[in-house]
Amino acid sequence: MEKNYFHNNRSLDENLNEIRSSQRKYTDKKKVVDINKLLNRVKINESDKKKKNITFILCTISCLSLSAYIIFN
């Protein structure tokens, strides 16, 4: 019995009686994760977000002050 599935505008034909080898999950391999690297990445991302927010606020304030100067002068 075949069914057609549509995902992201692509048609996937899947045979329900057939077992595909690509769908198997290999859980015997373990990864070593260094928690310090993850924490450092989080800190760097937070500082980058703060820098972007500060520059956005400064640009907004400068645009508003420039437009107020032009209007009232």
C-alpha positions in Angstrom: 0.0 0.0 0.0 1.6 3.3 -1.1 0.8 6.7 0.3 1.8 10.1 -1.0 3.0 12.8 1.5 3.5 16.4 0.7 6.2 18.3 2.7 7.7 21.6 1.6 6.1 21.4 -1.8 7.8 18.0 -2.5 6.0 14.7 -3.0 7.4 11.8 -1.1 6.3 8.3 -2.1 6.5 6.0 0.8 5.8 2.3 0.7 4.4 1.2 4.0 5.5 -2.4 3.6 9.2 -1.5 2.9 11.6 -0.7 5.7 14.3 1.8 4.7 17.8 1.5 6.1 18.2 5.3 6.2 15.5 5.7 8.9 17.5 3.6 11.4 19.0 5.5 14.3 22.4 4.6 15.5 22.6 5.2 19.2 25.7 3.4 19.9 28.0 6.3 19.1 28.4 8.8 21.9 29.6 12.4 21.6 31.7 14.1 24.1 30.5 17.6 24.8 32.6 20.2 26.6 30.3 22.3 28.8 32.8 25.2 29.0 32.7 25.7 25.3 28.9 25.8 25.3 28.8 28.3 28.2 31.4 30.5 26.5 29.4 30.5 23.3 26.3 31.5 25.2 28.2 34.4 26.9 29.5 35.6 23.5 26.1 35.5 22.0 24.6 37.5 24.9 27.3 40.1 24.6 26.7 40.4 20.8 23.0 40.9 21.4 23.7 43.6 23.9 26.0 45.4 21.4 23.4 45.2 18.6 20.7 46.6 20.9 22.9 49.5 22.0 23.8 50.4 18.5 20.2 50.2 17.4 19.1 52.5 20.3 21.9 55.0 19.5 21.0 55.1 15.9 17.3 55.6 16.7 18.1 58.4 19.1 20.4 60.1 16.7 17.8 59.9 13.9 15.1 61.4 16.2 17.4 64.2 17.4 18.4 65.0 13.8 14.9 65.1 12.6 13.8 67.3 15.6 16.7 69.7 14.9 15.6 70.0 11.3 12.0 70.5 12.1 12.5 73.1 14.9 15.2 75.0 13.2 
